[in-house]
Amino acid sequence: MISGKDFIEKYSRFYETYMDVICKPNHAKCFIDQIFHTFVPFIKNQVVLEMGPCSGYWTMALLEAGAKHIIGIEKYKPFYDDALKMFEIYDIDPNLYTYHLDELPWCLDHIDYSEATICTMFGVIYHTYDHKGFVQRLWDSNIQTVLIESDMREHRGLFMELSPYPEVLRLTPNKETLMSIFQRVGFQCYYPPFPSWNNYGQRGMMVAHK
């Protein structure tokens, strides 16, 4: 299975376009490593609902991990446009993905994602304020497992911080709060151990199952 470092080198144009690779290469590497080494059993041969695919980076990682099809929902048009360019540059089969330019989480009320059984939320939880409503929509769908990036810092509840995008004020749930939101809706949650995050510290991944 490809490593995070090899993946970033294989799709090297992300070095030019995606800020998490440019500014936080270890962060991006840890993401990819965990997708390939921990989450393949969840992802392989599944239709994945991808919340906030950004510039297509995570979509391509999910496809490398064996996803059958990606339903991506991206709020920001520059990211949406860049992702479609990436797929063309790297000759990604258009039958493997369906992208929507829309608002989260309200778009879930009108977009068809009934075939999706897995949902990924890599970074998107930091760009919404209706956390419980977001999670409730997933609980009411056919989604069985959610893979979520989580903040691991030691702070209480939610804290607010400015996003790189002026119109967004982020409410970031910490590890315990995020788990509580999912559990109150009905999900069972755990944090799989993954050594690569040990030297990075602030972020990690949570798994939520029905």
C-alpha positions in Angstrom: 0.0 0.0 0.0 1.2 3.5 -0.9 2.5 5.7 1.9 1.6 9.3 2.6 5.0 10.5 1.4 4.8 8.4 -1.8 1.2 9.6 -2.5 2.2 13.3 -2.2 5.2 12.7 -4.5 3.0 10.8 -7.0 0.5 13.7 -7.1 3.1 16.4 -6.8 1.0 19.2 -8.2 -0.7 19.4 -4.8 2.6 21.0 -3.6 1.6 24.0 -5.7 -2.0 24.2 -4.9 -3.0 22.8 -1.5 -2.0 24.8 1.5 -2.0 21.8 3.9 0.7 20.2 1.8 2.6 23.5 1.4 2.4 24.7 5.0 1.9 21.5 6.9 3.5 18.6 5.0 3.6 16.3 8.1 -0.1 16.9 8.7 -0.9 15.9 5.1 1.4 12.9 5.3 -0.3 11.7 8.6 -3.7 12.0 7.0 -2.7 9.8 4.0 -0.8 7.3 6.1 -3.9 6.8 8.3 -6.2 6.5 5.4 -4.0 3.7 3.9 -3.0 1.9 7.0 -6.1 2.1 9.2 -9.2 2.9 7.1 -8.8 0.7 4.0 -11.2 -1.9 5.4 -13.9 0.7 5.8 -13.3 2.4 2.4 -12.5 -0.5 0.0 -15.4 -1.1 -2.6 -17.6 1.4 -0.8 -19.4 4.5 -2.1 -18.0 7.3 0.1 -19.7 10.6 0.9 -16.9 13.0 1.2 -17.6 16.2 3.0 -15.3 19.1 2.0 -13.0 17.4 -0.5 -11.1 20.7 -0.9 -8.9 20.5 -4.0 -9.4 16.8 -4.6 -6.5 15.6 -2.5 -8.5 13.4 -0.2 -10.7 12.1 -3.1 -7.7 10.8 -4.8 -6.4 9.2 -1.6 -9.8 7.5 -1.1 -9.7 6.2 -4.6 -6.2 4.9 -4.1 -7.5 3.2 -1.0 -10.1 1.3 -3.1 -13.3 3.4 -2.8 -15.8 2.4 -5.5 -17.2 5.9 -6.0 -16.9 9.3 -4.3 -19.7 11.7 -3.8 -17.9 15.0 -2.9 -19.5 18.1 -1.6 -17.4 21.3 -1.6 -18.5 24.7 -0.5 -15.7 26.8 -2.0 -15.7 27.3 -5.8 -11.9 27.8 -6.2 -11.4 24.4 -4.4 -14.2 22.8 -6.5 -12.7 24.1 -9.8 -9.1 23.1 -8.8 -10.3 19.5 -7.9 -11.8 19.0 -11.3 -8.6 20.3 -12.9 -6.6 17.9 -10.8 -8.7 14.9 -11.9 -8.2 15.9 -15.5 -4.4 16.3 -15.1 -4.1 13.0 -13.4 -6.5 11.2 -15.7 -9.0 10.2 -12.9 -11.9 8.3 -14.4 -15.0 10.6 -14.3 -17.2 7.6 -13.5 -15.4 7.3 -10.1 -16.6 10.6 -8.6 -19.6 12.9 -8.5 -18.9 16.4 -7.2 -21.4 19.0 -5.9 -20.7 22.7 -5.3 -23.0 23.3 -2.4 -23.5 24.4 1.2 -23.0 22.0 4.1 -24.9 20.5 5.9 -28.1 21.7 4.3 -27.3 20.3 0.9 -27.8 16.8 2.4 -31.5 17.5 2.3 -31.6 17.5 -1.5 -28.4 15.7 -2.8 -28.8 12.0 -3.5 -26.2 10.1 -1.5 -28.4 7.1 -0.7 -25.8 4.6 -2.0 -23.1 5.9 0.3 -22.3 3.8 3.4 -19.1 5.7 4.5 -18.7 9.4 5.2 -15.4 11.2 5.6 -15.2 14.6 7.3 -11.6 15.7 7.0 -11.4 19.3 8.2 -15.1 20.1 7.4 -16.2 19.9 11.1 -14.3 23.1 11.6 -16.4 24.9 9.0 -19.9 24.5 10.3 -21.7 25.7 13.4 -24.7 23.2 13.4 -22.6 20.2 14.5 -25.5 18.2 16.0 -27.8 18.9 13.0 -25.0 17.8 10.7 -24.5 14.5 12.5 -28.2 13.9 12.8 -28.6 14.0 9.0 -25.9 11.3 8.8 -27.6 9.2 11.4 -30.9 9.4 9.4 -29.2 8.3 6.2 -27.7 5.0 5.0 -24.3 6.0 6.3 -22.9 3.3 8.6 -19.5 4.7 9.5 -18.1 8.2 9.7 -14.3 8.9 9.6 -13.7 12.3 11.2 -10.6 14.4 11.7 -10.6 15.6 15.3 -8.8 18.3 17.3 -6.7 16.6 20.0 -5.7 19.7 22.0 -6.5 20.0 25.6 -9.2 22.6 25.8 -12.8 22.6 26.9 -15.9 22.2 24.7 -15.9 24.4 21.6 -13.5 27.2 20.9 -13.8 29.8 18.2 -11.1 30.8 15.7 -11.0 32.7 12.4 -10.9 30.6 9.3 -8.6 31.6 6.3 -11.9 32.5 4.7 -13.3 35.8 6.0 -16.9 34.7 5.9 -16.3 31.7 8.2 -16.1 31.7 12.0 -15.0 28.2 13.1 -16.4 26.5 16.1 -14.0 23.7 16.7 -15.1 20.8 19.0 -12.3 19.1 20.9 -11.8 15.4 21.2 -14.3 14.8 24.0 -16.9 17.2 22.7 -16.8 15.7 19.2 -17.3 12.2 20.6 -20.2 13.4 22.7 -22.0 15.0 19.7 -21.8 11.7 17.8 -22.7 9.6 20.8 -25.8 11.7 21.7 -27.1 11.1 18.2 -26.5 7.3 18.6 -23.1 6.6 17.1 -20.5 4.5 18.9 -17.1 6.2 18.7 -13.4 5.4 19.2 -10.0 6.8 18.3 -7.8 4.2 16.6 -4.2 4.4 17.8 -1.9 5.6 15.0 1.8 6.3 15.8 2.3 8.8 13.0 0.2 11.4 14.8 2.4 11.2 18.0 4.9 13.8 16.7 2.2 16.0 15.3 0.0 16.3 18.4 -2.9 18.6 17.6 -4.9 16.4 15.2 -6.2 12.8 15.0 -8.9 10.7 13.5 -12.1 9.4 15.1 -14.3 6.6 13.9 -18.1 6.7 14.5 -20.2 3.5 13.8 -23.9 3.0 13.9 
